[in-house]
Amino acid sequence: MATIQQNTLILVWLCLLPFFVAGCAALFPRLSIRFHSDAERAAMAWAPFSLAALACIMGASLTVSLLPAALAGSPVVADYWWTQDLYHFRLQGDALSLLAVFAVYGLGFLIHLHLVGLREIGPAATDVGPKDHTGAHRAALILAAQGCAIAALLSADLIVLVFSVQLALICLWGLVSVTVPQRGLRFLLMAQVCGLLLLGGALLMWRQVGDTSVQALPLLLLSTNPSVLRLVSVLILLGLLPLISGAPAYGWLSSLLPLKRSIPMAPATLLVIMGTALMLRLLPGVLLLPGLPTFAALCLILGLFSLWWGALRAWIATDMGAFAAWLTVAQSGYVLVALAAASSPNAPPAVMQAAAMQVLLAPLAVLTIWSVASYVATRTGSDALPGISGMIKTMPLAGVALLAGGLSLAGVPPLAGFHVQRLLIGGLFADARPALGVVVILADLLLVAAVLGVFRQAFLRGEPPPPAAPASSWLSGQLVLLTLVIALIGVWPGPLMHWTEVIFRTALSVTP
Amino acid sequence: MSPFATSAPVIVAVTMGGVLLVIATVMALRPKAGTGSLGWFIIATFAYCILGLAAAMQLRESDGLRAAAMQLLALALALILLLLCQPRQTLRDAPRQGLASTARIVVWLTLLGIPPTVGFHAKVMLYRSLLSVGWGGMAALAIAVAAAGVLPALSAIGLPPPLPLKGARAAVAVVLIALIVILGLYPQPAISLAGMVQNLAKSG
């Protein structure tokens, strides 16, 4: 009993930790102004980001401490009334949500590490003046967005989930606006549209079964007619689609491209994790049934369109920022294709397992590409492909990281993404859907061509490399870490495979 | 189609609410509406209250009255904040004024029902009450209006910043912003207040 209480406390703390540290990061400049000179404060500009990075390490460690219970199939639960008779604040730490929370904290650490490195290079790298508090506000808003994403991922009540998703988008809007006013308004639009679609689905479910708890989802099958079930699933799918940047909802990414490359990094990573994990939590098992051909067809069409449109646009991209943005769009295609494929009556578990692995591996690859774009743009002043060349001599690390991230997304062995593609394509062939498998393989080949094309243009061309600012050891360390993690999971996928097997057996195998 | 028999006053109320909602939203969405779009959206929020009342008239056990009271509370807080911040003139080259800009954003968020504001809970209660009396179409219309309302909000937030808030006005604005956000994060006091209004109305 004592163990359960301790785990419950950890679960609640996982939700609260980012907000607590966000408050500390936001207050940091106001406190330091009382004790330090201007020069000292300028020298400590990286402190809020390092505080955030430390909080992420703490959060990731606490998440891992809950794993034994979750992997044994007994989720950690916390249940509080938010209001007396309307909403429950139910938190549920199962294998799927803990994988996503681990991804939010782990990748959040790498984002903050990157921002520490940028601050070390100088204020010009982050669009921040020497005396304003934008850096601290930025760290606080990224943490707040992380906290909201974690609340959404752990939430077992759909209304709380909608609230958290919308709030995460509002925090990301603030993150963009605090750096460049009037930018990022699309996040507000997205918050409202996604929120209302999800809310529509949740309220329809409430009308049918009288509860908005995720545990009540199976009751839908018993108490509703197929058309309502189809409507609920399509509303939830469309509500979550913009989060994973799937076509045609990728507009927010392109709106951020004129800004510094470090700005879209946090939104792209956090939203990919949140969107993918929530899709897996809400759609399979109950709503993604063989009896819902409309949903499966819609999922497949959107998935293939996202995959091919993203891959084609990445192939013709003229700067690294656009390349990263279109790869972010392409990755959503894999998740949607896996969801659609899982609706087949004979679909092997491998297909859903591939989608679960994407919760960690897709944002990891996406973050690597964005980090390389930001690294190159910060050191050379531009990431436009016609203007940069021969950089393998000046920044070989960036070249290696670009290959690792891009080729992992395309499923090239021995990188981490290979295991996702192996499971997905193997599952499609095992389910006698070879045509779909071939289409995915062709998209993979296009992605490989796009990655190699960008690598050749930026790193291998014979022209002299552009002048580059000195590298920050923090930035280099972050790229090394990203590359190592991708390679390590590639050659030693055992723990992640075990984790996703448990996800398939527990969180995704909901039956009425 | 509602499973309950609908009386004439209910038909009048729900029709009035629906028509007012559509007209106000269309007027707010006009390209020429400019700053007037906020005024039209406030009228649309009144229409939400009427729909809540209609739901309560249709079925006394529904949450309609409480939803209407919550909606009125959110609207009242937003209106007071708006009156404090309403600029007598806008200066295109004026420096960005943090508090006044924040107040304007919070007003829009609560009117649209976006977290972390009390308006979110008011809207959710209203949609639930409409669904509970079987008015699915009206709930869909109300949701669609909330989605459409974000377009004038995007234009309004992009307008030149309002004049700076100073002194007592700034202090009151800070309190109101905090109240809207705190009631958004922990809505129980607002829900209890709305419940009291509901009980008073029922006992009357």
Chai-1 contact restraints between the chains, C-beta under 6 A:
chainA,res_idxA,chainB,res_idxB,connection_type,confidence,min_distance_angstrom,max_distance_angstrom,comment,restraint_id
A,T83,B,P187,contact,1.0,0.0,6.0,A-B,restraint_1
A,T83,B,Q188,contact,1.0,0.0,6.0,A-B,restraint_2
A,T83,B,I191,contact,1.0,0.0,6.0,A-B,restraint_3
A,F163,B,P115,contact,1.0,0.0,6.0,A-B,restraint_4
A,Q166,B,I114,contact,1.0,0.0,6.0,A-B,restraint_5
A,Q166,B,P115,contact,1.0,0.0,6.0,A-B,restraint_6
A,L167,B,P115,contact,1.0,0.0,6.0,A-B,restraint_7
A,L167,B,P116,contact,1.0,0.0,6.0,A-B,restraint_8
A,Q182,B,G158,contact,1.0,0.0,6.0,A-B,restraint_9
A,L185,B,L154,contact,1.0,0.0,6.0,A-B,restraint_10
A,L189,B,V150,contact,1.0,0.0,6.0,A-B,restraint_11
A,A191,B,I114,contact,1.0,0.0,6.0,A-B,restraint_12
A,Q192,B,A147,contact,1.0,0.0,6.0,A-B,restraint_13
A,Q192,B,V150,contact,1.0,0.0,6.0,A-B,restraint_14
A,V193,B,A147,contact,1.0,0.0,6.0,A-B,restraint_15
A,L196,B,I143,contact,1.0,0.0,6.0,A-B,restraint_16
A,L196,B,A147,contact,1.0,0.0,6.0,A-B,restraint_17
A,G200,B,I143,contact,1.0,0.0,6.0,A-B,restraint_18
A,L203,B,Y127,contact,1.0,0.0,6.0,A-B,restraint_19
A,L203,B,L131,contact,1.0,0.0,6.0,A-B,restraint_20
A,R207,B,L131,contact,1.0,0.0,6.0,A-B,restraint_21
